[in-house]
């Protein structure tokens, strides 16, 4: 497990957790958990940005899952 926290900048306080769980010799499950913190501007647009980021990450994961 890798856990990282942003300590400076507009996204200060954002926490990223990545877990790799081997399922077999040729497969690994990847879990990504992100708690995104936005600055002052983010309080206005944060809800929309979080939704868009989540959708784009899911699209990326789906793309790689289909290329197996």
C-alpha positions as CSV (number, residue, x, y, z in Angstrom):
1,X,0.0,0.0,0.0
2,X,1.2,3.5,-0.9
3,X,-0.3,6.5,0.9
4,X,0.6,10.0,0.0
5,X,-0.7,13.4,1.1
6,X,-0.2,16.7,-0.7
7,X,1.3,19.2,1.7
8,X,1.4,22.4,-0.3
9,X,-0.5,24.2,-3.1
10,X,-4.1,24.4,-4.2
11,X,-4.8,20.7,-3.5
12,X,-3.1,20.7,0.0
13,X,-4.6,17.9,2.1
14,X,-5.4,15.6,-0.8
15,X,-4.8,12.0,0.2
16,X,-4.0,9.3,-2.3
17,X,-3.9,5.6,-1.4
18,X,-2.9,2.9,-3.9
19,X,-3.1,-0.8,-3.2
20,X,-1.8,-3.6,-5.4
21,X,-3.3,-7.0,-4.7
22,X,-1.9,-9.9,-6.8
23,X,-4.7,-12.2,-7.9
24,X,-2.5,-14.7,-9.9
25,X,0.9,-14.8,-11.6
26,X,-0.5,-12.7,-14.5
27,X,-3.2,-10.5,-12.8
28,X,-3.0,-7.8,-10.2
29,X,-5.9,-5.9,-8.8
30,X,-5.2,-2.1,-8.4
31,X,-7.3,-0.1,-6.0
32,X,-7.0,3.7,-6.0
33,X,-8.7,5.8,-3.4
34,X,-8.3,9.6,-3.6
35,X,-9.8,12.2,-1.3
36,X,-9.3,15.4,-3.3
37,X,-9.1,18.7,-1.5
38,X,-9.5,21.9,-3.6
39,X,-8.5,25.4,-2.5
40,X,-10.8,28.4,-2.3
41,X,-11.9,28.2,-5.9
42,X,-12.5,24.5,-5.4
43,X,-15.2,25.1,-2.9
44,X,-17.3,26.5,-5.8
45,X,-16.2,24.0,-8.5
46,X,-15.0,21.1,-6.5
47,X,-18.2,19.0,-6.8
48,X,-18.1,19.2,-10.6
49,X,-14.4,18.6,-10.8
50,X,-14.5,15.6,-8.5
51,X,-17.3,14.0,-10.6
52,X,-15.4,14.7,-13.9
53,X,-12.1,13.3,-12.5
54,X,-13.8,10.2,-11.2
55,X,-15.5,9.6,-14.6
56,X,-12.2,10.0,-16.5
57,X,-10.4,7.6,-14.2
58,X,-13.1,5.0,-14.6
59,X,-12.9,5.5,-18.4
60,X,-9.2,5.0,-18.3
61,X,-9.5,1.9,-16.2
62,X,-12.2,0.5,-18.5
63,X,-10.0,1.1,-21.5
64,X,-7.1,-0.8,-20.0
65,X,-9.4,-3.6,-18.8
66,X,-10.7,-4.1,-22.4
67,X,-7.2,-4.3,-23.9
68,X,-6.4,-7.6,-22.1
